[in-house]
Each structure stands twice: as structure tokens, then as C-alpha cells.
């Protein structure tokens, strides 16, 4: 099997793993929205396994690219992109395969980025809501930071500021 074929197999596997990450991202979004923390934890564990596998494939891909470049008679570059490989490739059929895989990977990456941004926003909103709720119960720290005249301080010390008395 040539380096080109091995590299294409590697890139297709990476693409399928990105598709799985997108599916996991959708389920994470659903778990966050519906506040299912146990399922979210399990989903994060599965995501972690996929990310570990992607890191392994990334190392494999780097060595395959170096081998492919040597096969083409080009000085191996560690930072070669798929666009660089398309330009280096002589056979039109191989160029088309590289372009197809590059386009599919780019689409998956865009989808994954969008999902991650959405999930980050949802988590931030959930944390803001929890923070707001805690402030309602405990009468947040901003009340303690406001200057009060000494005559008014004694009256405010006896007054409870939230639902729960936090002076205990």
C-alpha cells in the first residue's frame, strides 16, 4: 500500500471521527439544555476517548505525510497542509481525492466549531443563571461592598439580605 493510500485512509478516518464528535456535540447540547448532568458526564467521557484517538491519528498522519513527500521526491515539511499536498501531487485523480477529503474535513470542522461555540454559550448561560440564583438566596457580595454611613450600618446589620441567613 502506498503512502498516498495510507494517508487517504487516515484522513477519511479522521473525518469520520470528526463526524462522531459532531454527533457528541449535538447530544452535549441536548444534555446541557435539559440539565441532564449524568448523561453529560458520560458524553464527555466518550468525547475524551475520541479526542485521544484523534491525537494518535494526528501523529500517524504527520509520519504518513513525510513518507508521501519523500515518495514524490519533495523535501519533507512537518507543517504541510492539505492544500500543500494538493499542489505537490502530480496525478489528477489523487488531487481530486485530496480535494474531496479536504472539503469534507473543512465542512466537519466548521460544523464542530459552531457546535462548540453554541455549547460554550449554553454552559456560560447556565453558570450565569446558577450564579444569579445563588445571589438571590444569599444576597450577593455587591451589597457588602457599598459604603454606608455609620448610622445606617447598625440598622442594616440586623436586617437579613437574602432568603437564607448567611451569618451563621
Helices and strands as residue ranges (DSSP letters): H 3-33, H 37-72, H 82-88, H 92-138, G 141-143, H 150-158
